[in-house]
């Protein structure tokens, strides 16, 4: 597969980011310090995560976390190189669980994705007061979309992943604020451990703007 590229022009090359135990902060070209959208949306889950670590034990929690993080990053990096038409897109990757996950989404990329506008691009919104890196902006089924890759140890339903939709909505909002390009379609492409059938969720941005704004407002009131 040879993917067409039609890159979006942004008025900057990158954003400086700082990560602390409290989360990640991005610094915009104008000097504003904006919280990462993943930090904002993940704030409520921190207490549940701490309880989970206590329940399973630190050693087991660290093992599970390393597995999930390694797999997620590896699959995402392979996809990025593949979409960039790099011949050596596997880059020596040999871990069976990573290759299994990659094979489950390659067919979807080949059949349903094209016209790559951007990958791993830093975006921000002074209006929303958040920033982050969007996984992929491209056509999905011949329609411009914000596409986010997710990996999971189990199959999840739409009700399980409202924060994923809000995250993709935020990227769409940031993109429009910076470029005036409006993208309504949000796609979550989820790979599940040991499952040959990835899950594709498609949403409309307009359905998640209000929940997103409410979540950001609550975060700044409670944590900042």
C-alpha positions in Angstrom: 0.0 0.0 0.0 1.3 3.5 -0.9 -0.5 6.2 1.1 -1.1 9.6 -0.4 0.1 12.5 1.8 -1.5 16.0 2.0 0.1 17.6 5.0 -1.5 20.3 7.0 0.5 23.5 7.6 0.8 24.7 11.1 2.3 28.0 12.3 4.9 26.1 14.4 7.0 23.0 14.3 6.6 21.6 17.7 5.5 22.4 21.3 7.7 22.2 24.4 6.2 19.8 27.0 7.0 19.2 30.6 6.0 16.0 32.5 5.7 15.8 36.2 3.9 13.5 38.6 0.9 15.8 38.3 0.7 15.3 34.5 2.0 16.9 31.4 2.0 20.6 30.5 2.5 22.1 27.0 3.9 25.5 26.3 2.5 27.3 23.3 4.5 29.7 21.0 2.8 32.6 22.8 4.1 31.3 26.2 0.8 29.9 27.5 1.0 26.8 29.7 -1.7 24.4 28.8 -2.6 21.0 30.4 -2.4 17.9 28.3 -5.8 16.7 27.3 -4.9 13.2 28.5 -3.9 14.6 31.9 -7.3 16.4 32.1 -9.4 13.5 31.1 -7.4 11.0 33.2 -7.5 12.9 36.4 -10.6 11.1 37.7 -9.1 7.7 37.0 -6.1 8.2 39.2 -7.8 7.2 42.4 -9.2 4.0 40.8 -5.7 3.3 39.4 -4.1 3.6 42.9 -6.8 1.2 44.3 -6.1 -1.3 41.5 -2.3 -1.2 42.2 -3.0 -1.9 45.9 -5.3 -4.7 45.0 -3.0 -6.6 42.6 0.3 -5.5 44.2 3.0 -3.2 42.9 5.0 -6.0 41.1 2.0 -7.3 39.2 0.7 -3.8 38.5 4.1 -2.8 37.1 4.3 -5.9 34.9 0.8 -5.2 33.4 1.5 -1.6 32.9 4.9 -2.3 31.1 3.2 -4.8 28.9 0.4 -2.4 27.9 2.7 0.6 27.4 5.3 -1.4 25.4 2.6 -3.0 23.1 0.7 0.3 22.6 3.8 2.3 21.7 5.2 -0.4 19.5 2.0 -0.9 17.5 1.5 2.9 17.2 5.1 3.4 15.9 4.7 0.6 13.3 1.5 2.1 12.1 3.1 5.6 11.9 6.0 4.2 9.8 3.7 2.2 7.6 1.5 5.2 6.9 4.6 7.1 6.0 5.3 4.5 3.3 8.6 3.4 5.0 9.9 0.2 3.6 11.3 -1.0 6.9 8.2 -0.1 8.9 8.6 -3.1 11.3 12.0 -1.8 12.2 13.1 -5.1 13.6 10.1 -5.6 15.8 9.8 -9.4 16.7 7.6 -9.6 19.8 4.7 -11.9 18.9 2.0 -10.0 20.8 3.1 -6.7 19.0 3.1 -8.3 15.6 -0.3 -10.0 16.3 -1.8 -6.6 17.2 -0.2 -4.9 14.2 -1.6 -7.5 11.8 -5.1 -7.0 13.1 -5.1 -3.3 12.1 -3.1 -3.3 8.9 -6.0 -4.5 6.8 -8.1 -1.7 8.1 -5.4 0.9 7.3 -5.0 -0.6 3.8 -8.7 -0.6 3.0 -10.1 2.4 4.8 -7.4 5.0 5.4 -5.7 7.3 2.9 -4.8 11.0 2.3 -2.6 11.4 5.4 -2.8 14.9 6.7 -0.8 14.6 9.9 0.7 12.1 12.4 1.8 12.6 16.0 1.2 16.3 15.5 1.1 18.7 18.6 -2.0 20.8 18.7 -3.4 23.2 21.3 -6.4 25.4 22.0 -6.2 28.6 24.1 -10.0 28.5 24.2 -10.2 25.0 25.7 -7.0 25.5 27.7 -5.6 22.1 26.7 -3.0 20.7 24.2 -1.9 17.3 23.0 -0.6 15.1 20.2 -3.1 13.7 17.7 -2.3 10.2 16.5 -3.6 10.6 13.0 -5.5 13.0 10.8 -6.5 11.3 7.5 -9.4 10.2 5.4 -11.4 7.3 6.9 -13.8 5.7 4.4 -13.1 8.7 2.1 -14.0 11.3 4.8 -11.6 13.5 6.8 -11.3 12.2 10.3 -9.5 12.5 13.6 -8.2 8.9 14.2 -6.9 7.7 17.5 -5.2 4.3 18.1 -5.9 2.5 21.3 -4.8 -0.9 22.7 -6.8 -2.8 25.4 -6.6 -6.0 27.3 -10.3 -6.6 26.8 -13.1 -5.6 24.5 -14.7 -2.4 25.4 -18.1 -0.9 24.6 -19.0 2.7 23.6 -20.0 3.4 27.2 -16.5 2.4 28.5 -14.6 5.0 26.4 -16.3 8.3 26.6 -13.0 9.9 27.4 -11.6 8.6 24.2 -14.3 10.4 22.2 -13.7 13.6 24.2 -10.0 13.4 23.5 -10.6 13.1 19.7 -13.1 15.9 19.9 -10.5 18.1 21.6 -8.0 17.4 18.8 -10.7 18.4 16.2 -11.4 21.6 18.1 -7.7 22.4 18.4 -7.1 21.8 14.7 -10.0 24.1 13.7 -8.8 26.9 16.1 -5.3 26.8 14.6 -6.1 26.2 10.9 -9.9 26.8 10.4 -10.0 23.2 9.1 -13.2 21.6 10.5 -13.3 17.8 10.9 -16.5 16.3 12.2 -15.7 12.6 12.1 -14.0 10.9 15.1 -12.6 7.4 14.8 -11.2 5.2 17.6 -9.4 2.2 16.3 -8.9 -0.3 19.2 -6.7 -3.3 19.2 -7.6 -6.0 21.8 -5.1 -8.5 23.2 -5.3 -11.9 21.5 -8.3 -10.8 19.5 -8.1 -10.9 15.7 -10.9 -8.4 15.4 -10.2 -4.8 16.2 -13.0 -2.5 17.3 -13.9 0.6 15.3 -15.9 3.3 17.0 -17.1 6.2 14.9 -18.6 9.4 16.4 -19.5 12.9 15.5 -17.7 15.8 17.1 -20.8 17.8 17.8 -22.0 15.1 20.2 -18.9 15.4 22.4 -18.2 19.2 22.6 -20.4 19.8 25.6 -19.2 16.8 27.6 -15.6 17.8 26.8 -16.1 21.4 27.9 -17.7 20.2 31.1 -14.8 17.9 31.9 -12.2 20.5 31.3 -14.1 23.1 33.4 -14.4 20.6 36.3 -10.7 19.7 36.1 -9.5 23.3 36.3 -11.9 24.0 39.2 -10.9 21.0 41.1 -7.2 20.5 40.4 -5.8 23.9 39.4 
